[in-house]
Amino acid sequence: MKKLLYTLLLIFSANVIFAQDDLLNSLQNEQPQKPVKVFATFKSTRVITGQSIEHISARHLNFVILHRFGPVNDGVYQFFGMDQASLRLVFDYGLTDNIQIGVARSSFGKTYDGNIKIKLLQQSKGKGGMPVSIGYYGNMAINTLEFTNKSTTHENFFTSRLSYFNQLIISKKFGDKLSLQIAPCFVHQNLVKYISDPNNIYAIGAGGSIKLNRSFRFNFEYYPRLNGRETKTASGDKLYDYLALGFDIETGGHVFQLMVSNGIGMLEQHMITNSTTQWTDLGVRLGFNIARNFSFDHKVKE
């Protein structure tokens, strides 16, 4: 009788313990899981030439050198574009983790510009998470080339030198290997080459990055124009949509980017409105970007 009583008591105790465990697990499952932010959608603040969703951290300075050679199909005389070059220097500073400002100078058009980049929403995973990251990028640029028309009958205005660029960036990181983004763009130029050319150009940028290993990524970007497709250069050359392929190489504090593109301009409005060569006849340009990040946050050790 005692053995039977002990056996029943043991079974009852076990049932109580299991019931408590089930209740605890049920309560834990009912508690809302806080969404976890997704970081490092891209390795750099640029996919290749165009902007990515990435930002500079607060109290950090990012110095970027962008370099593009001439077209490969220029042949041996120009050493396949190596004798020609276009350079852009950029300084971006993080005011906060979501807002950065910058200044830059491009040799193309002897152009100076100021820019701002704002992260509006950040992708997060988990229950109630944000499926994509959304950001804004804008700049104002001034072309400092001498006016070619200096006749007394023609008045040149300072405002004719100004151009503007606005972009909404929508990106998503798919696991650890793939990142994609789409970016509607608006370019305004106060002065255009011909009276028939539009002052406003609209484009849809698309780009992505594929992780190959810890240090290498393959990148691509394409910016087709939605209007102004009949626009030509002052010399009558046809303009083409910008397309680029490249690689990210991460080495310590540096991100080194190698690419092939059909654009000489590295300012966003130049990239979209001044690509005068095409891929199909080897009118592509080799190029590279080098980025170095500096911290002014004494709480963070380099």
C-alpha positions in Angstrom: 0.0 0.0 0.0 2.8 2.4 0.9 4.6 1.5 -2.4 1.4 2.4 -4.3 1.0 5.6 -2.4 4.7 6.6 -3.1 4.3 5.8 -6.8 1.1 7.9 -7.1 2.8 10.8 -5.3 5.8 10.6 -7.6 3.6 10.6 -10.7 1.6 13.6 -9.4 4.7 15.6 -8.6 6.1 14.9 -12.1 2.8 16.1 -13.7 2.9 19.3 -11.6 6.5 20.0 -12.7 5.7 19.4 -16.4 2.6 21.6 -16.1 4.7 24.4 -14.6 7.3 24.1 -17.4 4.5 24.2 -20.0 3.0 27.3 -18.4 6.4 29.0 -18.3 7.0 28.2 -22.0 3.6 29.5 -22.9 4.1 32.8 -21.0 7.5 33.2 -22.7 6.0 32.6 -26.1 3.3 35.1 -25.5 5.8 37.9 -24.6 6.4 40.2 -27.6 9.9 39.7 -29.2 11.6 43.0 -29.8 12.7 43.4 -33.5 16.4 43.3 -34.1 17.9 45.9 -36.4 19.7 44.7 -39.6 23.1 46.3 -40.2 25.8 46.2 -42.9 23.4 46.0 -45.9 26.4 47.2 -48.0 30.1 47.4 -47.2 30.4 51.1 -48.2 28.3 54.3 -48.3 28.4 53.7 -52.1 27.2 50.7 -54.1 29.8 51.6 -56.7 29.4 55.3 -57.7 25.8 55.8 -56.6 24.8 56.0 -53.0 23.9 53.0 -50.8 21.7 53.0 -47.7 24.8 52.9 -45.4 25.7 55.9 -43.2 28.7 57.2 -41.4 28.4 56.7 -37.6 28.1 59.7 -35.3 31.3 61.6 -34.8 33.1 59.7 -37.6 34.7 61.1 -40.7 34.8 59.2 -44.0 37.3 60.2 -46.6 36.8 58.8 -50.1 38.9 59.0 -53.2 37.0 58.1 -56.4 39.1 57.6 -59.6 37.9 56.8 -63.2 40.1 56.3 -66.2 39.3 56.9 -69.9 37.4 54.5 -72.2 39.1 51.3 -72.9 38.3 51.6 -76.6 40.5 54.7 -76.9 43.2 52.2 -77.9 47.0 52.1 -77.5 47.6 55.8 -78.0 45.7 56.6 -74.8 46.9 53.3 -73.3 43.4 52.0 -73.1 42.2 55.0 -71.1 45.0 55.0 -68.6 46.3 58.4 -69.9 43.0 60.0 -69.1 41.5 60.3 -65.6 38.7 61.9 -63.6 39.0 62.3 -59.8 36.6 63.0 -57.0 37.4 63.7 -53.3 34.7 63.3 -50.7 34.6 64.1 -47.0 31.5 62.8 -45.2 30.8 63.3 -41.4 28.3 61.7 -39.2 26.3 64.2 -37.1 24.3 61.3 -35.7 24.0 57.6 -36.5 21.1 58.6 -38.9 22.3 61.9 -40.4 25.5 62.6 -42.2 26.7 65.7 -44.2 29.5 66.0 -46.7 31.5 68.2 -49.1 33.3 67.1 -52.2 35.1 68.2 -55.3 35.1 66.6 -58.7 37.6 67.3 -61.5 34.7 66.7 -64.1 33.3 70.2 -64.6 35.6 71.5 -61.7 32.5 70.9 -59.6 32.1 71.5 -55.8 29.1 70.1 -53.9 27.6 69.8 -50.5 25.3 66.9 -49.5 23.2 65.4 -46.8 22.1 61.8 -46.2 19.3 60.8 -43.7 18.2 57.4 -42.7 14.4 57.5 -42.3 13.7 53.8 -41.4 16.0 50.8 -40.7 15.3 47.2 -41.6 14.7 44.9 -38.6 13.8 41.3 -38.2 11.5 39.7 -35.8 7.8 40.1 -35.0 6.7 43.6 -36.1 10.0 44.3 -37.8 10.5 46.8 -40.6 11.0 44.8 -43.9 13.2 47.4 -45.6 15.5 50.4 -44.9 14.6 53.8 -46.3 16.8 56.8 -46.7 17.1 60.2 -48.4 20.2 61.6 -50.1 20.4 65.1 -51.7 23.1 67.5 -52.9 23.6 70.9 -54.4 26.6 71.4 -56.8 28.3 74.3 -58.5 30.2 74.0 -61.8 33.2 76.4 -61.7 34.3 76.0 -65.4 34.8 79.3 -67.2 31.9 80.3 -69.3 32.6 79.7 -73.0 30.4 82.5 -74.1 31.8 85.8 -72.8 30.4 88.1 -75.5 29.0 91.5 -74.4 25.6 90.6 -75.8 25.2 87.5 -73.6 24.9 87.7 -69.9 26.1 84.8 -67.8 24.4 84.1 -64.4 25.9 82.5 -61.3 22.7 80.5 -60.9 23.4 78.8 -64.3 26.3 77.0 -62.6 24.0 75.2 -60.1 22.5 71.7 -60.2 20.6 69.6 -57.7 20.1 65.9 -57.0 17.5 64.2 -54.8 17.1 60.5 -54.2 15.0 58.1 -52.1 16.8 54.9 -51.3 14.9 51.7 -50.5 17.1 48.7 -49.6 16.7 45.2 -48.2 19.2 42.7 -46.9 18.3 39.1 -47.7 20.1 36.9 -45.2 23.9 37.2 -45.1 24.7 36.9 -48.8 22.4 39.3 -50.9 21.5 42.9 -50.6 19.3 44.9 -53.1 18.1 48.4 -53.4 16.0 50.6 -55.6 16.4 54.4 -55.7 14.1 56.9 -57.5 16.1 60.0 -58.5 15.4 63.6 -59.5 18.1 65.8 -61.2 17.6 69.5 -61.8 20.0 71.5 -63.9 19.5 75.3 -64.1 21.4 75.5 -67.4 21.1 72.8 -70.1 23.0 72.5 -73.4 20.1 73.0 -75.8 16.8 74.7 -75.5 15.0 71.4 -76.2 16.8 69.6 -73.3 14.8 69.1 -70.1 16.0 70.9 -67.0 14.5 68.0 -64.9 15.7 64.4 -65.4 14.1 61.5 -63.6 15.8 58.1 -63.2 15.3 54.8 -61.3 18.5 53.5 -59.8 18.9 49.8 -59.0 21.8 48.1 -57.3 22.9 45.1 -55.4 25.7 43.3 -53.6 26.5 39.6 -53.3 28.8 38.4 -50.6 31.5 36.1 -51.9 33.5 35.7 -48.6 34.4 37.7 -45.5 36.4 40.3 -47.5 35.0 40.2 -51.0 31.6 41.3 -52.4 30.4 41.6 -56.0 28.4 44.8 -56.7 26.3 46.1 -59.6 24.2 49.2 -60.3 22.1 50.6 -63.2 20.5 54.0 -63.6 18.1 54.2 -66.5 16.6 57.6 -67.3 12.9 58.0 -67.5 13.0 61.1 -69.7 15.5 63.1 -71.7 16.7 60.1 -73.6 17.2 62.2 -76.8 19.6 64.6 -75.0 23.1 64.9 -76.5 26.4 66.5 -75.4 27.4 69.9 -76.8 29.6 68.1 -79.4 26.6 66.0 -80.5 27.6 62.7 -78.7 24.8 60.4 -77.6 24.2 59.8 -73.9 23.7 56.4 -72.5 22.3 55.0 -69.2 24.9 54.4 -66.5 25.8 50.8 -65.8 28.6 49.5 -63.5 30.0 46.2 -62.2 32.6 46.0 -59.4 34.0 44.4 -56.3 34.4 45.4 -52.7 37.7 44.4 -51.0 37.8 45.1 -47.2 41.2 45.5 -45.6 41.1 46.6 -42.0 40.0 50.2 -41.8 39.9 50.5 -45.6 37.2 49.5 -48.1 38.8 49.3 -51.6 36.4 49.1 -54.6 37.3 48.1 -58.1 34.8 48.6 -61.0 34.1 48.9 -64.7 31.5 51.4 -65.8 30.5 53.6 -68.7 30.4 56.8 -66.7 33.2 59.4 -66.2 31.2 61.6 -63.8 31.2 60.5 -60.1 28.8 63.2 -58.9 25.3 61.7 -59.0 23.9 64.2 -61.5 27.0 63.7 -63.8 26.7 60.0 -63.5 23.1 60.1 -64.7 23.3 62.8 -67.4 26.9 62.5 -68.8 27.6 58.9 -69.6 28.8 59.3 -73.2 30.1 55.7 -73.9 28.5 52.3 -74.0 29.3 48.8 -73.0 28.6 47.2 -76.4 31.7 48.7 -78.1 34.0 48.5 -75.1 33.4 52.2 -74.2 33.9 51.2 -70.5 36.2 52.8 -67.9 38.2 51.1 -65.3 38.1 52.7 -61.9 38.5 52.4 -58.1 37.3 53.9 -54.8 39.3 54.0 -51.6 37.5 54.8 -48.4 39.1 55.5 -45.0 37.1 56.0 -41.8 38.3 58.2 -38.9 36.8 58.3 -35.4 36.4 61.4 -33.3 34.4 59.6 -30.7 36.7 59.2 -27.7 34.4 56.5 -26.2 35.2 54.2 -29.1 38.7 52.7 -29.4 40.0 52.4 -33.0 
